[in-house]
Every structure is written in structure tokens, then in C-alpha cells.
Amino acid sequence: MRLPGPGRFMGGPTRPRGLPPPAAAGRHDGPVSAEDLESYENELELSLYREYRDVASLFSYVVETERRFYLANAVDVQVRTSGGEVFFELTLEDAWVWDIYRASRFVKSVHVVTFKDVNVEELTKLEMDIPSS
């Protein structure tokens, strides 16, 4: 058996000269349609949900702000006032952030300042029984 090289397949013949190489998996050479983008984002959402399902049992709290959804193992919420305005200052430790576009969703520490509502829930292990898809 010959080792694979340009145009060779493991244990198979070489590709005839003049033929283009096989298209790379997932490669798209034409214009991207709205349907393509929607399909791509749906795949990302499903992947994110699966990751959430896999890691949720590792955390003790769910934190929801107007911009993000977090899982965390330690949460500190401080109510502050400044110039008659009330706002919340949150510090999360050992957290996971629901964000479809982040390369790494695990973070050591998160600091959030918001003038909007904040929801913090302590989870019990029974609540963490998330159904498989």
C-alpha cells in the first residue's frame, strides 16, 4: 500500500489528472442565501443547546440579564444608586455564558452592570434533569 500524497487516497488509485480536487466539506463557493444563513444559525443554536445540556449540572445558579444568560457557581448581586438611578452590579465566578458566537463560553469571572431586571435562581440537582434531544 502506498502512503497518501497529493491526489492519492489511502489504498486507492490516484485521481486522474485534470480533474479538480473534491470540494472541502462545508465549503460554499457561491453567494450565501438567507436560507443558508438561517440554517447555519439553527445549527449553531442546536449545538449551543447541546453544550448547555451537557454542562448545566456542573453549576449552582442560573443568572439572566437583559443581554445574557449565565450558569455560575457563585453569584454576588449588589443594588447601587447613583444620581437617583438604581442599577445592579453582579459578580459571577466559575461561569458559563450562553452566547452563540463566543469561541469559549467558560469564564473564570464575570462582572455585569445593568439598569434592567436581573433574575438569579439557585438550582437544585433535581431541576437540572434536562431532557436529551
C-alpha positions in Angstrom: 0.0 0.0 0.0 1.3 3.5 -0.9 1.2 6.3 1.6 -1.3 9.0 0.8 0.1 12.0 -1.1 -1.3 14.7 -3.3 -4.2 13.2 -5.3 -3.8 9.8 -3.6 -6.3 8.0 -1.4 -5.3 5.5 1.3 -5.3 2.1 -0.5 -6.9 3.5 -3.7 -5.8 4.9 -7.0 -4.8 8.4 -7.8 -7.3 10.9 -9.1 -7.0 11.3 -12.9 -5.1 14.3 -14.0 -7.1 17.3 -15.0 -10.0 16.7 -12.6 -10.5 19.3 -9.8 -9.9 18.1 -6.2 -13.0 17.2 -4.3 -14.8 20.1 -2.6 -13.9 20.7 1.0 -16.6 19.6 3.5 -18.9 22.6 4.3 -17.3 24.8 1.7 -19.6 27.1 -0.2 -18.3 28.9 -3.3 -21.5 30.8 -4.4 -23.4 33.6 -2.8 -24.9 32.9 0.6 -28.7 32.9 0.7 -30.9 33.9 3.6 -31.9 30.3 3.9 -28.2 29.3 4.2 -27.6 31.8 6.9 -30.8 30.7 8.8 -29.7 27.0 8.5 -26.2 27.9 9.8 -27.6 29.8 12.8 -30.0 27.0 13.6 -27.1 24.5 13.6 -25.2 26.9 16.0 -28.2 27.2 18.3 -28.7 23.4 18.4 -25.0 22.9 19.2 -25.2 25.6 21.9 -28.3 23.9 23.5 -26.5 20.6 23.5 -23.5 22.1 25.2 -25.8 23.8 27.8 -27.5 20.4 28.4 -24.1 18.8 28.9 -22.7 21.4 31.4 -25.8 22.6 33.3 -25.4 20.1 36.1 -21.9 21.5 36.9 -23.4 24.8 38.1 -25.5 26.0 41.1 -27.1 29.2 39.7 -28.9 30.5 36.6 -28.5 34.2 36.0 -30.5 36.1 33.4 -29.9 39.7 32.4 -31.4 41.7 29.5 -28.4 40.8 27.4 -27.1 37.4 28.5 -27.9 34.1 30.2 -25.3 32.6 32.5 -24.7 29.5 34.6 -22.5 30.1 37.6 -21.2 28.6 40.8 -21.0 31.8 42.8 -23.1 35.0 42.4 -23.0 38.3 44.2 -25.6 40.9 43.4 -25.3 44.5 44.7 -28.0 47.1 44.3 -26.5 50.5 43.7 -27.8 54.0 43.3 -26.2 57.0 41.5 -27.9 60.3 40.7 -31.3 58.8 41.7 -30.9 55.9 39.3 -30.9 52.3 40.6 -28.7 49.7 39.0 -27.4 46.2 39.7 -23.8 45.2 39.9 -23.2 41.4 39.5 -20.1 39.4 40.0 -20.2 35.8 38.8 -17.4 33.2 39.4 -16.8 30.0 37.6 -19.4 30.7 34.9 -20.7 29.6 31.5 -22.3 32.1 29.2 -25.0 31.4 26.6 -23.6 33.1 23.6 -23.7 31.5 20.2 -20.7 33.5 18.8 -18.2 33.0 21.6 -15.4 30.6 20.9 -15.0 29.8 24.7 -18.1 30.0 26.8 -16.4 29.1 30.1 -15.2 32.1 32.0 -13.5 32.4 35.4 -15.1 35.7 36.4 -17.8 37.9 35.0 -18.7 41.5 36.1 -22.1 42.9 34.9 -23.6 46.3 35.5 -27.2 46.8 34.4 -30.1 49.1 34.9 -32.5 46.4 33.8 -34.0 43.5 35.6 -31.8 40.6 36.8 -33.1 37.2 37.6 -30.9 34.9 39.8 -32.1 31.4 40.7 -30.4 28.8 42.8 -30.8 25.4 41.2 -31.3 22.1 42.9 -29.9 19.0 41.3 -33.5 17.7 40.5 -34.1 20.9 38.4 -31.0 20.0 36.3 -32.5 16.9 34.8 -32.6 18.4 31.2 -34.1 16.1 28.6 -32.0 14.9 25.7 -32.8 16.0 22.2 
